[in-house]
């Protein structure tokens, strides 16, 4: 059996995981999963109704009683074994990911490797849930601080990174001793199911991890209201995140981690290595067809470097091969769904009405799937939508600037603050940018800000809380102070 045949077989057996049982039918019906490159139906996904969601929440609640008391070294073993299985199955999972999401196979392989690294990181860090002893004020008294798992977690993840984002939430929760009910995106279910399969095959007890699908608003509302659920973690749009956070506050003041919208500025100074800056900016903007929350999304280039930057940027875009992600020479795949494809013309029309021009692309790309040409918009004013709203597509708006203070002010003048990038050889400029940009993550002369060992999260309307690193583990823990006098 070839890799593609095996991947196809996985889509033929799509299901949900509830209390250790794989369910291939759902009480709320079935939904097709579409290949965005060919528009063919890959499989039928079962959708949960209220009864199945209740069962999943109850399973997580019941399993928490034992998983939270499972020694950290045993939790570490399960997570490490799950990571090993992901690595062994990486080629299969990458093909599944490309089929349902569309990104080039090389990107899918990198994402699966990243997911395995996250499990490995949390496997190691779960053994370091240290408390501390506080010197007592009185004799025969001991005071100490403990960190305990918060409880069953409801996790919600989007379609753009169907391996990496679920991995952050699942591995972090399980490492801390929490149990989890996760609802991955219905458009890209099979990748998350493969992560769950690896966890179960690694020996994860039934009920510790449950995977459900359904109508998003109904599922999220039902799980957040469930008394068994004690924490919410969500990655998605700012508008939806606000709704879920409000709901969590109303129903038990439940803790939340919110990773929301991004609109990352990329600032290129005159003294930057322009060749390197163009390569990094283009790779960041057009990776996953621009459907990346931390991607460089609006480009500010200092006036003296603008001509050279644009010339090289246009040449790079012209060299991008757009096509089916399974093809070896594809460098950019389709958009993930019709909604994203339909949104692109509005941003371009608005930019042109504000006086910008299309310097590359600007139209739908040939092919049956959801393909859009990689696009550069030049002469962009800050008033244009693409400079203040996340396009979540392969559109790169470019604007000129003159001074450091000016560009930092313009970069910060949006409601979002997830990621930001800058390119300069000046240590003083780098320090000014690092201090001045309002973002949860800043990359200076590097795009490498998403690492298993580093915190991942934003400020302002890009959300709150972090995933990854020790901060990501702490998000699933409660602090308890104990004072004991003999």
CORLINPE-V703578 format. One record per backbone hydrogen bond with DSSP energy under -1.0 kcal/mol. NH is the residue of the N-H (numbers start at 0). CO is the residue of the C=O. E is the energy in kcal/mol with one decimal. If there is no record, write none. Layout:
NH CO E
NH CO E
//
This chain:
5 1 -2.5
6 2 -2.7
7 3 -2.6
8 4 -2.1
9 5 -1.6
10 6 -1.7
11 7 -1.5
12 9 -1.3
13 10 -1.0
15 22 -2.2
16 210 -1.9
17 20 -2.5
20 17 -1.8
22 15 -3.1
27 46 -2.2
28 25 -1.7
30 44 -2.1
32 42 -2.6
34 39 -2.6
38 34 -3.2
41 32 -3.5
44 30 -3.5
46 28 -2.5
47 212 -3.6
52 48 -2.0
53 49 -2.6
54 50 -1.9
55 51 -2.2
56 52 -2.5
57 53 -2.5
58 54 -2.3
59 55 -2.2
60 56 -2.1
61 57 -2.8
62 58 -2.7
63 59 -1.6
66 62 -2.9
67 63 -2.0
73 70 -1.1
74 70 -2.0
75 71 -2.6
76 72 -1.6
77 73 -2.0
78 74 -2.3
79 75 -2.6
80 76 -2.3
81 77 -2.4
82 78 -2.2
83 79 -2.1
84 80 -2.2
85 81 -2.1
86 82 -2.1
87 83 -2.3
88 84 -2.0
89 86 -1.2
92 88 -2.7
93 89 -2.7
94 90 -1.9
95 91 -2.2
96 92 -2.6
97 93 -2.4
98 94 -2.3
99 95 -2.0
100 96 -2.4
101 97 -1.5
104 324 -2.4
107 103 -2.0
108 104 -2.6
109 105 -1.9
110 106 -2.2
111 107 -2.5
112 108 -2.3
113 109 -2.2
114 110 -2.3
115 111 -2.2
116 112 -2.3
117 113 -1.9
118 114 -1.9
119 115 -2.3
120 116 -2.7
121 117 -2.4
122 118 -2.1
123 119 -1.8
124 120 -2.7
125 121 -2.2
126 123 -1.2
127 124 -2.2
129 127 -2.1
131 144 -1.4
133 142 -2.6
141 483 -3.1
143 481 -2.7
144 131 -3.0
145 479 -3.4
147 477 -2.6
149 475 -2.3
152 178 -2.2
153 230 -2.7
154 180 -2.6
155 232 -2.3
156 182 -1.7
164 160 -1.6
166 162 -1.9
167 163 -1.9
168 164 -1.5
169 165 -3.2
170 166 -2.3
171 167 -1.4
172 168 -2.0
173 169 -2.7
174 170 -2.3
175 171 -1.5
177 172 -2.5
179 207 -2.9
180 152 -3.0
181 209 -3.0
182 154 -2.9
192 188 -1.9
193 189 -1.6
194 190 -1.6
195 191 -2.2
196 192 -2.4
197 193 -2.2
198 194 -2.0
199 195 -2.5
200 196 -2.7
201 197 -1.3
202 199 -1.6
203 198 -2.0
207 204 -1.5
209 179 -2.2
210 16 -2.3
211 181 -2.3
218 214 -2.7
219 215 -2.7
220 216 -2.2
221 217 -2.3
222 218 -2.6
223 219 -2.5
224 220 -1.7
225 221 -1.0
228 225 -1.1
229 151 -3.0
230 151 -1.3
231 254 -3.0
232 153 -2.2
233 256 -2.5
234 155 -1.8
235 258 -2.0
240 236 -2.3
241 237 -2.3
242 238 -1.4
243 239 -2.4
244 240 -2.5
245 241 -2.2
246 242 -2.1
247 243 -2.5
248 244 -1.9
249 245 -1.7
250 246 -1.7
253 247 -2.2
254 229 -1.1
256 231 -1.8
257 463 -2.6
258 233 -2.7
259 461 -2.4
265 297 -2.4
266 420 -2.2
267 299 -3.1
268 422 -2.3
271 268 -1.9
273 271 -1.2
276 272 -2.8
277 273 -2.8
278 274 -2.0
279 275 -2.5
280 276 -2.9
281 277 -2.7
282 278 -2.1
283 279 -2.5
284 280 -2.8
285 281 -2.4
288 285 -1.5
289 286 -1.6
290 287 -2.1
291 289 -1.4
294 291 -1.3
296 263 -3.2
297 263 -1.6
298 396 -2.8
299 265 -2.6
300 398 -2.7
301 267 -2.9
302 400 -2.2
304 301 -1.7
308 304 -2.6
309 305 -2.8
310 306 -2.2
311 307 -2.1
312 308 -2.7
313 309 -2.7
314 310 -1.7
315 311 -2.4
316 312 -2.3
317 313 -2.3
318 314 -1.0
319 316 -1.3
322 331 -2.0
326 323 -1.9
329 326 -1.3
330 320 -3.3
331 320 -1.7
334 369 -3.5
340 336 -1.5
341 337 -2.5
342 338 -1.0
346 342 -1.1
347 343 -1.6
348 344 -3.0
349 345 -2.0
350 346 -2.0
351 347 -2.2
352 348 -2.0
353 349 -1.2
354 351 -1.5
355 350 -2.5
356 377 -2.1
358 375 -2.6
359 375 -1.2
364 370 -1.2
369 35 -2.4
370 368 -1.6
372 362 -2.6
374 393 -2.8
375 359 -1.9
376 395 -2.5
377 356 -2.7
379 397 -2.4
383 380 -1.6
386 383 -1.6
387 384 -1.9
388 384 -2.4
394 392 -2.2
395 374 -2.5
397 376 -3.1
398 298 -2.9
400 300 -1.4
406 402 -2.2
407 403 -2.3
408 404 -2.0
409 405 -2.2
410 406 -2.8
411 407 -2.0
413 411 -1.5
419 440 -1.3
420 264 -2.6
421 442 -2.0
422 266 -2.4
429 425 -2.4
430 426 -2.2
431 427 -2.2
432 428 -2.5
433 429 -2.6
434 430 -2.4
435 431 -2.3
436 432 -2.5
438 436 -1.2
439 416 -1.5
440 417 -1.1
442 419 -2.7
444 421 -3.0
448 446 -2.0
453 450 -1.5
455 466 -2.8
458 416 -2.0
460 414 -2.7
461 458 -2.0
462 459 -1.3
463 257 -1.2
466 455 -2.3
468 451 -2.7
471 467 -1.9
472 468 -1.1
473 469 -2.2
474 470 -1.3
475 472 -1.7
476 473 -1.8
477 147 -4.0
479 145 -2.9
481 143 -3.1
483 141 -3.2
485 139 -2.9
//
